[in-house]
Amino acid sequence: MPAKAPAGVVPESRRLRFVWNYLDWGGAQVYLLAIMKLARDDWDIEVLLPSGSSGELVRLIDSLDVRYRFIDACLDKAPAPTIFRKVQRQWRRIRAEYVTFRELEQEGLDGLVVHSELAPWQSWIFYWALVRRGARVCMTMHNALPPNPAWRRLVWRSRLWFLSRLPTFQILPSNQHVKESLREWVDPGFFQRMPVTYTAVDPTEIEAALAGPFDRGDCRHSLGIPDDATVVLSVGQFIDRKGRWVLLEAAAEVCRVVDGVYFVWLTPELPGGAEMVRVTAYGLLDQFKLVRSRDVGSTRIDTLRFFRVGDIFVLPSFVEGLPIALLEGMAMGLPSISTNVYAIPEAVIDGDTGLLIEAGDHKCLAERIVQLSRDAELRQRLSERGRRHVLANFDQRDSAGIAIDEYIRLSSIEVRSTR
């Protein structure tokens, strides 16, 4: 665990800023919030986030009594089918980085610790400029780099290699899969120094959510779900990479062969009209429910308590690091099904702590859901082993402590800023 300052005293040298440049939010921000929670007594913390960020996210930051300010710049994530749109998106990214840099620069970069979510293979100049002016920089990677043409990978490798030679720059992989994927992309010494800071759960919040009052029957009735139904719960953004259509295809098959199975997806934002038309086309009627997370409560514990409405947890992602919602579902004791991609097998050991399917295989997903709905003994075994595995290996306090230790290590390095 990191060394602590005397109570109520924050050394001037311990200035810590958290930065991201996109509006959608999820597990990456929960990961950073866990660090803020542990560091807030010993560090002067401020969050820089884009104007228009979710009020729910802002409330979570407020709950930690951490300062924040809005930056009038963010990424453009709309589709870019033309060269003009691609140039426009790149310009928005560059502008967002420039505005963020100037905001940080105004308070003085020398000795400032910056923890960012900006992709280093794109934002390498932003990171280099911060380090050049005396900042200590950490960035978290949740996913391995995506497949790309050889020329682009060569460019990205040169940028990552360059950054990895900077003494006060560090990548914090949030799972072992990401770290291993970087082995050939960074300086060997840098690779050895990279600590894995796992996406993880807060055991105290888990226990509070399990121990607190929750009327499962009333919650189900409010959703139009019978008391004796089997509820399959999914949590996260309702987007393609989370496997939303795979889930709905599986749900349609399950409902054809098993009675009394309902599907609930808890999401930060409900989809638009065209997407809802496609949801309706699956013919699930009242057996599929989309629920906004803000409607179940305003705190993390409220969200976790809602997990108790479910009997089975499912996250059929295509692209994923180590999803916090999956870890939370397992820690809450839900037998879980997910996909054999990226770092998910570090948590879900097939047949032991959960069940794995191949991404996109809705038939296998349907079979696994039916299997769990009919086998109470298997549900109980996966519930107990999954919960034990997550609580023993994915504790937020451990991961946050490693990150804070890295801030301290970087702060101890003597460098001279270039102005």
C-alpha positions, 0 to 999 in steps of 0.5 A: 500500500502507498505511504500516507501523509499525515491526516488532513495534510496534502503535500504540495508535490502530490498534485494528481489530475485525471483526464479523458476526452470522450463522453460515453463512460463505463468501466474505465471511469469506475476503475479511475474512481477507485483510485481517486477513492484511495488517493483523495486523502493524500493527493490534491485531485482534480478531474478534467472531463468533457462538457456534456458528460453524463450527470450520473458520472458527475454525481459519482465524482461528487460522491467522492468529494473530488473536484472536477472541471469541464473541458470544451473539447471531446472526441467525435465518435460518429461514423466516418465513411468519407475522407472529409469525415475522417479528417474532421474526426482527427481534427476534433481529437487534436483540438481536444488534446491541445485544449486539455494540454493548455488547461493543465499547463495553466496550473504548472506541469512541473511535478504534476501527475496526470493519469489519462485514458487517451490512447498512446498510439494516437496521442503520443505527442500529447504525452510527450509534451506533458513529460517534456514540461515536467509532468509525470504521466500514467495512462491505462490500457484496458484492451490490446491494440486492435488488428491493423494493416502492417504499415499502421502497426509499424507507425504505432510501434515506433510511437509506443517505443518512443514513449516507453523510453521516457523516464516519467511515462508509464502504461498501467495495463488493467489486465495481464492480456494487455500487458502481454500484448505490449511485449513487442511494442515497448522497450524491454525494461519498460515492459518489465516495469509495467505493473498490472493494475486490474480492473476490480471490485470494491469488496466493501461495496459488494458486501453493503449491496448484499447486506442492505435491504432489497425487495426482490419481489417488488423490484421484479413486479415493477419490471413486470416480471413474475416472482418465479421467473428466471432472470438473465441480467446483463449490465453495460452500454447497450452497444454492438461490441457488448454483444447486444444482438447476440444476446437478443438472438439467444434470448429469442431461442431460449424463450422458444424452448423454456418458459419463464425466462426473462432478460434484463439489460441495465445500461447508462443510456437507452438506445434511440428509435431505430435501435428500439425498432430492431429490439422489438423485431426479436419478438420478445415482448415483455420478456426483454427489459431495458433499464436505465441505471439512473432509474435504479438509484444514484450510487454505486451501491444502488446499482450493485443492489439491483444485480440481486434481481437476476439469477444468471449474469450474461455479457456476450462481448466481442471486444472487451478488456476485463469488464467491471460489470462481469466482475461485479456480477460474479462477486454478487454471486451470480453464475456468469456466462461470457465470451472467450476474448481478451482478458475475460478468461482471467476471471471466467475459468470455463466450467469452474468460475463461470461458463465461456462461449465464443463471441457471436455464437448465439446458439451456444449462448442460448444452450448455456442459458437453458443449461443454467436455468435447469441446473440449480446445482451448477448455478450454485457451484459457479456462483460460489466459485466465481464469487470467491475467485473475484474477491480473492484476485480482483480487489480495487484496493490492491489495484488502486494501491499499485497505481498510487505507488507508481505515481510516487515512483514517477514523482521521485525521478529527478528530471528537468522540464524543457520550456 
